[in-house]
């Protein structure tokens, strides 16, 4: 029975005045605490400062909810709302502490004893609302070891029961070992001395699932639990206690009983994952956070049973220090504890972590934390060859100078491993460039500009290498020296200037000197000779002296030539040295040709059409290939007999000719000769073909002219004759077709072939202009009674055949459909039986199929005749002709 004292029991003790005669009326309320003693159970001897133990409730018969409480023990304090807390740490040396808590009401000091009790099997309890932990007053006749719950007295009538009369929870530990059923509390009615009372309970665990977990002795009121409770499944049960007087209609009002399951430390912590993985930079410093491990505990939250503490119990490897990491025991955060992380030496650490509840003194579980040391840029790249000498030909851009391999101890293919390069000395003109090779561990130097051997034949470059990311620690960078020797190559002669412009008149005489255009050889040390030639002269106007470079006129130049653009003519001149492998340089000579008056003006129009009556003037356009100084204003003069019938004058701008017919001419074509002169008097006679028609003004129409040598009536007559001929041909064809339809005999010869039916002597009838006679198809054995057969026809049903169509145009489809039906007809001959023929025939009506004799020799045949039949029969003639061969 002593096990019941480990259960945190709260028993409601009604206010003292409620048990006294005449004190049942609410109007006689007395100030006081709602319990004669408060017992607060704790799960450990040492209590930390600030811990909340529970709550005392005081009622001064007003609506006040906050009071001034005083604790006899200065280590404890009570807030205005009755919350009991620890002001500083307390150790329960005897397993409990007792002291008084008091307050004043209506000038009186009211005191209540408080007991803080260490119960090793119990968890601490938090009160909710108006349910409070209380001790019980032993009732007469009850066991002193079992608490008693009394039904509160009713005030009678319809008045509400006082709110303080609420039964506190019954605390019962989980996982109790029994024996079962086990007494929890006794329920009693104050009327049990007068009448016989029967007790019962309802609610979860009684008559609701899980049914039968709690039972009550109906006579004594003892409440039993029938099996161990599990707080993790259900942390409390709400029951209704009933008391009924036998032989009477009176009964107590139902009393609510809450059974609260006290947590026991029966669940060990569980890590949220196993293993935990994390990373840490190798350049991390002590106290840098790495990762966090977490574990959960299914026991009651906020209690020591679920208070987990973390510890590192093992580190692998133990280098360079056995305590490279430390863990926060409360949060589980792992931090760096010592310097010396080096990924290149130890890339990974494995920590064994312990999680224990009860502040680290309870149940334990284990997990691993795998920490990968990630790379930091703590290794500088190093040149494999710190000094290199190379040779590079001059005048090349993007030419490879040297490849400089390096090594780096950091993690491959990371930014701390990839390299960048810089030329820090020896290249003030920017003649070289350096880049990173595809492998990221190689510097490639190339020429950014052409090198000139004659200016500088040697360069000394100083190159540094770094990583893509800055160094994590202060370390020196690696350098390399590259000596570049420039190789001399044969360079092409260089014209000065590369593009030379001169101005010359276009009528410069042949063999006249134009200009001296020379080139120099940049290879001064070679002392080479340069010779010249014309490379591109589209018009063929120029020549050049191969030794001096003097350019002369070879043929007359023309500014109006299509090879001249914007008065400029371009010529490519070549300069060639005399090296073993000659080099050629090019220069461009641009000649701006000055215009001279060497082109007479011309008339654009060559044919005009005018009426012979009131003729409209004709405007003729004049052009001159020469420039503006040798063109307009123009002048015009009629030449020859044109003066008699025409007049010509210049328009107002002196750039066009106005030609007018002044006399009436007969219809026909006439020639008009005009002499056009430019402003320098250079002229040209131009001929105009004028078509004159019998019309008036500008309405030019030639109505009396013949078309193609015939009149309109002649053309209509020819067309009528052609149409009549076509009509007669059509009538003749229709007549011939009608006569052909009346013939009964086939029109076709035996060897003629048509699209639908082939005519053979015994295979069927021929066609007669698409009018078919199907009786011909039935010739064969029916026409030979002397031939018979003896066979057995199948007895199965035969398919249906399509009847003969009435329209001859459908005869093709008729034959195709019935042919397919006959092919699939099992009753059609030949039958799958023995056929007996007594007569095999007396010869073929068709005669021999070959014109060749059946003799073994073909010598009597003349195959040479095939040679005359054309090339298609030549092969056959060669095969059979030619004598013995």
Secondary structure by P-SEA (a helix, b strand, c coil): cccccccbbbbbbcccccccccccccccccccccccbbbbbbccccccccccccbbbbbccccccbbbbbbccccccccccbbbbbcccccccccbbbbbbbcccccbbbbbbbbbcccccccbbbbcccbbbbbbcccccccccbbbbcccccccccccccccccccccccccccccccccccbbbbbcccccbbbbbbccccccccccccccccccccbbbbbcbbbbcccccbbbbbbbbbbccccccccbbbbbbbbbbcccccccccccccccccccccccccccbbbbbbbcccccccccbbbbbbccccccccccccccccccccbbbbcccccccccccbbbbbbbbbcccccccbbbbbbbbbbcccccbbbbbccccccccccccccccccbbbbbbbcccccccccccccccccccccccbbbbbcccccbbbbbbccccccccccbbbbbbbbbcccccccbbbbbbbbbbbbbbbccccccccccbbbbbbbcccccccccccccccccccccbbbbbbbbcccccccccccccccbbbbccccccccccccccbbbbbbbbbccccbbbbbbbbbbbbccccccbbbbbcccbbbbbcccccbbbbbbbbcccccccccbbbbbcccccccbbbbbcccccbbbbbbcccccbbbbbbbbbbbccccbbbbbbbbbbbcccccccccccccccccccaaaaaaaaaaaaaaaaaaaaaaaaaaaaaaacccccccccccccccccccccbbbbccccccccccccccccccccbbbbbbbccbbbbbbcccccccaaaaaaaaaaaaaaacccccccccbbbbcccccccccccccccccccccccccccccccccccaaaaaaacccccc
